[in-house]
């Protein structure tokens, strides 16, 4: 493609909005409509609705067409992530109708795919590219209505009646107002709050919401309040069964601004002249129009085309860049969560494939496997922690990717997420059918319930949540020195004999003295010996506990003990919780935890050497920190906790680093220089 060659567009899904987009392509400077992908290519009227475009049989045919550069996705919301990811894999640029995905987690996966493919991905909030939006921002920044205090915005309409088969009411099509039209007021108030602060957009620090869920379980009318740093409050509402006035109101200390139907610039799907009313505190009114007569969809076509031709992967402002699409969806996620709105298609029973729409694949080799003493099957060299996720649809994205890369070791705990982490893993293992291939770590008896009789009771609940009859590795989450150690060993040994623990057990955050005492007791009494630890271990030594009762094993004495015992340690906070990133530094004192837990001259020396070695290897310091944990002369298994696919991929970059004994000594503070 060159600046004089039009972007060749294909449309995936020939609905009514696709026809409007086609009109925008025809009126654009940069685009040309080439083909339509339809699941029913024989449907009457397609050729007439999309004149000059080839009608292809199915979406895969559209993505395989070599004469298409970019794809506009206009199918119902649940298909956005799947087909945007497949389009990126096919090397196609993507403009996706709003909402770009059902959740911010799905959108992040789409952006991950585009980032890897080097393709453009944009969310089609058409209003953001219309000249009216830029004019509105200019007025806000000019101070014409003083300091912004409140924003009120709605997008609501009433369908003729409840229509269960219509996409707006269909639960399996993610119907309802929040996803269909709620993104308009949310994205607009974030834009305005940002303009008031001199930024491209602003993130709310508080979101509260509610909704009425109708007989199909979708939101028929809903409302939310957003509070922004600096004091701006925004009221947003949406509906599919209730007419609203749909006037954007921006209230300032010197007056207000009103914009009717801002998503069409006061017009329709063809033309919006753009109308902005400025009302002074004395009641004076001025109407401003950008008097724009171009097709309203032509602006987003050209903005996408210009980005593609320039080699950019996202819209230029005021279009919706990736960070803004993610921020808007995070607000919608919180709004839906507050309203209790989770679609059936987001739950495990219906979400049986990966985010790309394909069955889960096994046999990945990006994450190697190793033998761990006491385990009957190989386990991946890193274990995945995932306690930040609260829905199956979000957590399964990361679990799938980890497994497809070769990972099979999963870290859970009875207290994680109030039990949801175990429930999520159990649903995923059953749904994907991979329990036999997986190694599950469980933990129980956390303070204050740190007693021997709690172990079996909590394991009952854990196994129920995990939908399995055993765990592979078990840790007491804390120790209770007031209880004789033998009572804890007896309790865990009983679970081994009952077949509910089928691998090593031991302590998380246990001292070496208590571990020695427990091992000696087991040897005297013929019980299974504690065979694993899960203590903090990192290139940076924890100076004081992050949380009460935590124990680090990073000291010289601990490393000698672990090596002599050949004791497996499942290391949490293996990368120093940000100490090896730009968040830390001798001159950075704003993060209380980093300063309290990690800041010492010895640790900074280790950090300096990690930075030096990373520069020589073309890696990041956090990669060196993870490689250090992996290279120990005892079984050392890091627990990693990525929240996104990018973070997962970044962690895996450490796995191809081989550190010698001399490297370890040098990083740790020895005199020998790393090779």
Secondary structure, 3 states (H helix, E strand, C coil): CCCCCCEEEEEECCCHHHHHHHHHHHCCCCEEEEEEEECCCCCCCHHHHCCCCEEEECHHHHHHCCCCCEEEECCCHHHHHHHHHHHHHCCCEEEEECCCCCCHHHHHHHHHHHHHHCCCEEEECHHHHCHHHHHHHHHHHHCCCCCEEEEEEEEECECCCCCCCCCCCCHHHCCCHHHHCHHHHHHHHHHHHHHHCCCCCCCEEEEEEEEEECCCCCEEEEEEEEEECCCCEEEEEEECECCCCCEEEEEECCEEEEEECHHHCCCCCCECCCEEEEEECCCCEEEEECCCCCECCHHHHHHHHHHHHCCCCCCCCCCCCHHHHHHHHHHHHHHHHHHCCCCHHHCCCCCCCCCCCCCCCCCCCCCCEECCCCCCCCEECEEEECCCCCCHHHHHHHHHHHHHCCCCEEECCCCHHHHHHHHHHHHHHHHHCCCCCCEEEEEECCCCCCCHHHHHHHHHHHHHHHCCCCECEEEECCCCCCCCHHHHHHHHHHHHHCCCECCCEEEECCCHHHHHHHHHHHHHHCCCCCCEEECECCCCCCCCCCCCCCCECCCHHHHHHHHHHCCEEEEECCCHHHCCCCCCCCCCCCCHHHHHHHCCHHHHHHHHHHHHHHHHHCCCHHHHHHHHHHCCCCCEEEEECCCCHHHHHHHHHHHHCCCCHHHHHHHHCCCCCCC
